[in-house]
């Protein structure tokens, strides 16, 4: 099988990728910025060489953080693996639209200001092991030692938001990752995320991002899909499902990460 990499969203110098690594496959990232990753399925080893001291394991439902510098080769160690990784590279160029967007079935689905929907190919990139970029590793063991993996027992409280429990593996990082859970309907108040662009991935359940009460002023997102909410965009989160809602977020800016909206903002 092939390694398949899709760049899902880019904003504020941060790029979010979805990566599928086949069983016994290897993905060699080319980005040298700090990496903030989540293993959605499977098990992986992040390796800077064959020495055990230069290797770190990250399993399903675990987060990892790799400081800027030489990226690791990512090995799928127990069947295929699916990862979502945000690279803080300071990349410049066209960013996502000023309105919420989501990915579904390999396409970017963007909701426009008038409620229309535009769909276009996401442009998946594929790599094979022979095509991997090669890097000079400054110190393999030191790179591994500087990499942090966080499972459930390591997540800290990130504050509740209207029936949504939020926990963060690395709450003080420039790019904050959040694991969210709700066991029922979600009805948030109007709010925005300051200077943070928000990238998200829905693990279970479904819901809406709403920016008004009129027809077409919402974006539906379901399990297996990613979404982007632009910085400062006033919205509220909605879900009519009575089942579990699970999601992962990446917030790209600074504190405060969430602010209530003024009436004049809507």
VOPAGU-2260 file (C-alpha; in pm, 1 decimal, decimal comma):
REM VOPAGU-2260
SITE   aa  ch    i         X         Y         Z
SITE  UNK   A    0       0,0       0,0       0,0
SITE  UNK   A    1      90,9     363,7     -28,7
SITE  UNK   A    2     118,6     639,8     227,1
SITE  UNK   A    3    -154,5     893,1     151,4
SITE  UNK   A    4    -120,6    1247,0     281,6
SITE  UNK   A    5    -388,4    1515,0     246,6
SITE  UNK   A    6    -345,7    1876,2     349,1
SITE  UNK   A    7    -688,1    1954,4     490,3
SITE  UNK   A    8    -660,8    2309,0     617,5
SITE  UNK   A    9    -402,7    2588,6     643,0
SITE  UNK   A   10    -421,7    2915,3     836,5
SITE  UNK   A   11    -205,1    3130,0    1062,2
SITE  UNK   A   12     112,5    2948,9     959,0
SITE  UNK   A   13     -28,2    2609,7    1064,3
SITE  UNK   A   14    -108,3    2322,9     826,1
SITE  UNK   A   15    -331,4    2028,6     919,7
SITE  UNK   A   16    -269,0    1696,9     743,9
SITE  UNK   A   17    -457,2    1367,9     747,1
SITE  UNK   A   18    -218,7    1078,0     688,4
SITE  UNK   A   19    -292,0     712,1     624,4
SITE  UNK   A   20       5,9     480,3     669,6
SITE  UNK   A   21     -45,9     122,5     545,1
SITE  UNK   A   22      42,4    -183,3     753,4
SITE  UNK   A   23     420,0    -197,1     797,0
SITE  UNK   A   24     444,4     127,1     597,9
SITE  UNK   A   25     656,9     432,7     670,4
SITE  UNK   A   26     575,1     801,4     629,4
SITE  UNK   A   27     858,8    1052,2     620,4
SITE  UNK   A   28     727,6    1405,2     684,4
SITE  UNK   A   29     908,6    1687,3     508,7
SITE  UNK   A   30     791,3    1967,8     736,7
SITE  UNK   A   31    1050,3    2073,8     994,9
SITE  UNK   A   32     822,4    2289,7    1207,7
SITE  UNK   A   33     685,9    2176,1    1542,1
SITE  UNK   A   34     438,6    1889,8    1495,5
SITE  UNK   A   35     121,5    1840,9    1700,2
SITE  UNK   A   36     -27,3    1500,9    1623,5
SITE  UNK   A   37    -312,6    1271,0    1715,5
SITE  UNK   A   38    -329,1     897,4    1637,5
SITE  UNK   A   39    -689,2     827,3    1539,3
SITE  UNK   A   40    -641,8     458,4    1459,0
SITE  UNK   A   41    -361,7     204,6    1482,8
SITE  UNK   A   42     -22,6     223,0    1649,5
SITE  UNK   A   43     287,2     409,7    1539,1
SITE  UNK   A   44     655,2     445,7    1611,8
SITE  UNK   A   45     824,6     782,1    1558,8
SITE  UNK   A   46    1182,6     702,1    1466,9
SITE  UNK   A   47    1498,1     905,4    1405,2
SITE  UNK   A   48    1701,0     589,9    1349,8
SITE  UNK   A   49    1729,6     222,4    1440,6
SITE  UNK   A   50    1859,4     284,2    1793,7
SITE  UNK   A   51    1580,2     216,9    2049,5
SITE  UNK   A   52    1680,8     542,3    2219,9
SITE  UNK   A   53    1586,8     726,6    1901,4
SITE  UNK   A   54    1232,3     586,8    1882,0
SITE  UNK   A   55     903,4     681,8    2050,4
SITE  UNK   A   56     571,7     492,8    2035,6
SITE  UNK   A   57     226,9     652,6    2006,8
SITE  UNK   A   58     -92,6     446,6    1999,3
SITE  UNK   A   59    -458,1     500,3    1920,8
SITE  UNK   A   60    -622,1     796,4    2098,0
SITE  UNK   A   61    -284,2     937,6    2199,4
SITE  UNK   A   62    -137,0    1277,9    2121,8
SITE  UNK   A   63     223,6    1355,4    2041,9
SITE  UNK   A   64     432,3    1670,4    2018,9
SITE  UNK   A   65     758,5    1693,8    1824,8
SITE  UNK   A   66     963,9    2014,1    1855,6
SITE  UNK   A   67    1079,4    2197,1    1543,4
SITE  UNK   A   68    1373,2    2031,5    1371,1
SITE  UNK   A   69    1435,9    1699,6    1204,3
SITE  UNK   A   70    1102,6    1516,1    1163,6
SITE  UNK   A   71    1077,5    1145,4    1248,6
SITE  UNK   A   72     991,7     862,0    1015,5
SITE  UNK   A   73     644,6     742,7    1119,1
SITE  UNK   A   74     604,3     363,3    1113,5
SITE  UNK   A   75     266,8     186,7    1132,0
SITE  UNK   A   76     331,7     -97,7    1376,9
SITE  UNK   A   77      -3,6    -274,2    1420,6
SITE  UNK   A   78    -192,9    -274,7    1094,3
SITE  UNK   A   79    -259,0      51,3     917,1
SITE  UNK   A   80    -259,6     381,3    1104,9
SITE  UNK   A   81    -445,0     706,8    1059,4
SITE  UNK   A   82    -298,4    1025,8    1199,7
SITE  UNK   A   83    -388,2    1391,5    1203,3
SITE  UNK   A   84     -87,6    1619,1    1235,0
SITE  UNK   A   85     -65,5    1997,4    1250,9
SITE  UNK   A   86     270,6    2148,5    1157,2
SITE  UNK   A   87     352,6    2496,9    1287,5
SITE  UNK   A   88     574,3    2602,2     996,6
SITE  UNK   A   89     481,9    2966,1     941,6
SITE  UNK   A   90     372,5    2869,2     590,5
SITE  UNK   A   91     250,7    3162,4     383,9
SITE  UNK   A   92       8,8    3172,4      95,6
SITE  UNK   A   93    -361,7    3127,0      47,1
SITE  UNK   A   94    -547,2    3032,5     362,9
SITE  UNK   A   95    -887,7    2877,5     400,4
SITE  UNK   A   96   -1190,9    3093,6     331,3
SITE  UNK   A   97   -1328,1    3340,0     584,6
SITE  UNK   A   98   -1625,2    3109,0     641,1
SITE  UNK   A   99   -1634,3    2764,7     806,0
SITE  UNK   A  100   -1526,5    2472,9     591,6
SITE  UNK   A  101   -1519,3    2095,0     626,6
SITE  UNK   A  102   -1365,6    1797,3     449,8
SITE  UNK   A  103   -1576,7    1504,8     334,4
SITE  UNK   A  104   -1484,3    1219,3     101,7
SITE  UNK   A  105   -1161,7    1380,2     -13,9
SITE  UNK   A  106   -1312,1    1719,4     -98,2
SITE  UNK   A  107   -1309,3    2060,0      65,4
SITE  UNK   A  108   -1667,4    2174,3     124,9
SITE  UNK   A  109   -1686,3    2549,1     185,9
SITE  UNK   A  110   -1997,0    2734,5     292,1
SITE  UNK   A  111   -2009,9    3083,6     141,4
SITE  UNK   A  112   -2150,1    3401,7     294,3
SITE  UNK   A  113   -2484,6    3356,0     121,2
SITE  UNK   A  114   -2523,1    2997,7     240,8
SITE  UNK   A  115   -2414,2    2836,8     -84,2
SITE  UNK   A  116   -2185,5    2534,0     -86,9
SITE  UNK   A  117   -1876,8    2497,5    -304,7
SITE  UNK   A  118   -1699,8    2160,3    -334,1
SITE  UNK   A  119   -1358,4    2109,7    -488,8
SITE  UNK   A  120   -1094,2    1832,6    -485,0
SITE  UNK   A  121    -868,3    1837,4    -181,9
SITE  UNK   A  122    -561,8    1740,1    -383,3
SITE  UNK   A  123    -431,8    1432,7    -196,9
SITE  UNK   A  124     -60,3    1378,5    -217,1
SITE  UNK   A  125      90,4    1032,4    -214,7
SITE  UNK   A  126     440,2     928,8    -119,6
SITE  UNK   A  127     623,6     598,9    -116,2
SITE  UNK   A  128     916,9     496,2      95,5
SITE  UNK   A  129    1157,2     542,4    -196,5
SITE  UNK   A  130    1038,0     900,6    -239,1
SITE  UNK   A  131    1086,4    1005,6     120,9
SITE  UNK   A  132    1288,3    1318,6     184,2
SITE  UNK   A  133    1615,4    1247,1     361,1
SITE  UNK   A  134    1737,3    1463,9     646,7
SITE  UNK   A  135    2054,6    1488,5     848,8
SITE  UNK   A  136    1952,0    1417,4    1206,3
SITE  UNK   A  137    2124,5    1652,3    1448,9
SITE  UNK   A  138    2097,0    1406,7    1741,0
SITE  UNK   A  139    1853,3    1114,3    1706,3
SITE  UNK   A  140    1832,9    1029,1    2076,8
SITE  UNK   A  141    1790,7    1393,4    2175,5
SITE  UNK   A  142    1508,9    1437,2    1923,6
SITE  UNK   A  143    1330,4    1133,1    2067,0
SITE  UNK   A  144    1384,0    1253,0    2424,2
SITE  UNK   A  145    1233,4    1592,0    2335,9
SITE  UNK   A  146     921,4    1429,7    2190,4
SITE  UNK   A  147     624,3    1391,0    2424,2
SITE  UNK   A  148     337,6    1141,2    2399,3
SITE  UNK   A  149      21,2    1193,1    2604,9
SITE  UNK   A  150    -246,7     932,7    2670,8
SITE  UNK   A  151    -573,6     981,3    2859,5
SITE  UNK   A  152    -407,5     980,4    3201,3
SITE  UNK   A  153    -187,7    1271,1    3091,5
SITE  UNK   A  154    -460,9    1504,7    2969,4
SITE  UNK   A  155    -538,0    1812,0    3178,5
SITE  UNK   A  156    -867,1    1993,9    3221,5
SITE  UNK   A  157    -931,6    2251,0    2947,6
SITE  UNK   A  158   -1264,6    2369,6    3090,3
SITE  UNK   A  159   -1621,8    2273,4    3012,9
SITE  UNK   A  160   -1829,8    2449,6    2749,2
SITE  UNK   A  161   -2206,2    2386,9    2772,7
SITE  UNK   A  162   -2218,0    2009,3    2827,1
SITE  UNK   A  163   -1884,5    1954,7    2653,3
SITE  UNK   A  164   -1594,0    1819,0    2855,5
SITE  UNK   A  165   -1263,1    1943,6    2716,0
SITE  UNK   A  166    -917,9    1810,8    2803,4
SITE  UNK   A  167    -578,2    1910,7    2668,7
SITE  UNK   A  168    -257,1    1705,6    2650,5
SITE  UNK   A  169     -25,3    2008,5    2626,8
SITE  UNK   A  170    -219,6    2312,5    2752,1
SITE  UNK   A  171      71,6    2556,4    2736,7
SITE  UNK   A  172     178,7    2492,8    2376,9
SITE  UNK   A  173     156,8    2755,4    2103,3
SITE  UNK   A  174     -79,7    2524,9    1916,7
SITE  UNK   A  175    -322,6    2385,8    2171,7
SITE  UNK   A  176    -473,2    2043,9    2112,8
SITE  UNK   A  177    -804,6    1961,3    2280,4
SITE  UNK   A  178    -994,7    1634,8    2317,7
SITE  UNK   A  179   -1366,8    1701,3    2354,6
SITE  UNK   A  180   -1653,4    1479,7    2469,5
SITE  UNK   A  181   -2026,8    1523,7    2520,5
SITE  UNK   A  182   -2277,0    1255,9    2619,0
SITE  UNK   A  183   -2579,1    1431,8    2475,7
SITE  UNK   A  184   -2706,7    1734,5    2292,5
SITE  UNK   A  185   -2475,1    2033,6    2250,5
SITE  UNK   A  186   -2616,6    2386,0    2277,3
SITE  UNK   A  187   -2335,7    2637,5    2316,9
SITE  UNK   A  188   -2381,4    3013,0    2348,5
SITE  UNK   A  189   -2256,8    3250,7    2080,3
SITE  UNK   A  190   -1880,1    3281,1    2102,2
SITE  UNK   A  191   -1558,0    3312,7    1904,9
SITE  UNK   A  192   -1201,8    3195,6    1952,6
SITE  UNK   A  193   -1014,3    3527,3    1963,4
SITE  UNK   A  194    -711,8    3510,2    1729,5
SITE  UNK   A  195    -725,0    3130,4    1712,0
SITE  UNK   A  196    -808,5    2947,2    1394,0
SITE  UNK   A  197    -969,7    2619,1    1499,4
SITE  UNK   A  198    -905,7    2296,0    1311,5
SITE  UNK   A  199   -1116,0    1999,6    1422,1
SITE  UNK   A  200   -1171,0    1630,9    1355,3
SITE  UNK   A  201   -1495,6    1454,4    1452,0
SITE  UNK   A  202   -1433,1    1111,4    1603,9
SITE  UNK   A  203   -1794,3    1017,8    1683,3
SITE  UNK   A  204   -2135,1    1176,0    1644,9
SITE  UNK   A  205   -2222,4    1479,8    1437,4
SITE  UNK   A  206   -2322,2    1841,4    1475,6
SITE  UNK   A  207   -2342,7    2189,7    1332,1
SITE  UNK   A  208   -2144,3    2509,5    1335,7
SITE  UNK   A  209   -2400,0    2792,1    1318,6
SITE  UNK   A  210   -2331,8    3161,7    1250,3
SITE  UNK   A  211   -2695,0    3273,5    1228,8
SITE  UNK   A  212   -3049,9    3154,2    1265,1
SITE  UNK   A  213   -3151,4    3177,7     900,9
SITE  UNK   A  214   -3170,0    2903,4     642,3
SITE  UNK   A  215   -2826,7    2793,3     523,5
SITE  UNK   A  216   -2637,8    2961,3     807,9
SITE  UNK   A  217   -2486,9    2641,4     938,1
SITE  UNK   A  218   -2229,5    2378,2     842,3
SITE  UNK   A  219   -2294,4    2010,2     919,4
SITE  UNK   A  220   -1996,6    1794,6    1022,1
SITE  UNK   A  221   -2007,3    1418,9    1090,1
SITE  UNK   A  222   -1772,9    1150,1    1222,9
SITE  UNK   A  223   -1461,6    1111,2    1009,1
SITE  UNK   A  224   -1468,9    1470,2     884,2
SITE  UNK   A  225   -1246,8    1768,6     960,4
SITE  UNK   A  226   -1348,4    2132,6     986,8
SITE  UNK   A  227   -1200,0    2481,9    1013,1
SITE  UNK   A  228   -1345,0    2778,9    1203,3
SITE  UNK   A  229   -1166,0    3106,9    1119,3
SITE  UNK   A  230   -1020,7    3329,0    1392,7
SITE  UNK   A  231   -1270,3    3570,8    1543,1
SITE  UNK   A  232   -1564,6    3406,4    1367,9
SITE  UNK   A  233   -1877,1    3434,5    1585,2
SITE  UNK   A  234   -2067,9    3107,8    1598,7
SITE  UNK   A  235   -2230,6    2852,4    1822,8
SITE  UNK   A  236   -2199,4    2474,8    1834,3
SITE  UNK   A  237   -2506,1    2255,1    1800,1
SITE  UNK   A  238   -2578,6    1882,8    1805,2
SITE  UNK   A  239   -2918,0    1714,9    1819,3
SITE  UNK   A  240   -2773,7    1369,8    1883,7
SITE  UNK   A  241   -2839,6    1201,8    2216,8
SITE  UNK   A  242   -2533,7     979,9    2177,2
SITE  UNK   A  243   -2167,8    1045,1    2247,3
SITE  UNK   A  244   -1993,1    1328,0    2065,1
SITE  UNK   A  245   -1615,2    1299,0    2038,5
SITE  UNK   A  246   -1376,1    1537,5    1864,1
SITE  UNK   A  247   -1020,6    1670,3    1852,5
SITE  UNK   A  248    -927,7    2038,2    1809,7
SITE  UNK   A  249    -615,9    2236,4    1723,6
SITE  UNK   A  250    -621,4    2607,4    1820,4
SITE  UNK   A  251    -349,5    2814,4    1654,0
SITE  UNK   A  252    -341,2    3147,8    1837,6
SITE  UNK   A  253    -312,6    3279,3    2192,1
SITE  UNK   A  254    -507,0    3320,5    2515,1
SITE  UNK   A  255    -791,1    3364,1    2572,6
SITE  UNK   A  256    -887,0    3075,1    2347,1
SITE  UNK   A  257   -1264,1    3128,7    2379,4
SITE  UNK   A  258   -1460,2    3450,7    2431,4
SITE  UNK   A  259   -1835,2    3514,9    2455,6
SITE  UNK   A  260   -1978,8    3714,1    2167,5
SITE  UNK   A  261   -2125,8    4058,1    2220,0
SITE  UNK   A  262   -2475,6    4114,3    2086,4
SITE  UNK   A  263   -2330,9    4359,5    1833,0
SITE  UNK   A  264   -2100,8    4089,2    1694,0
SITE  UNK   A  265   -2392,5    3891,8    1547,3
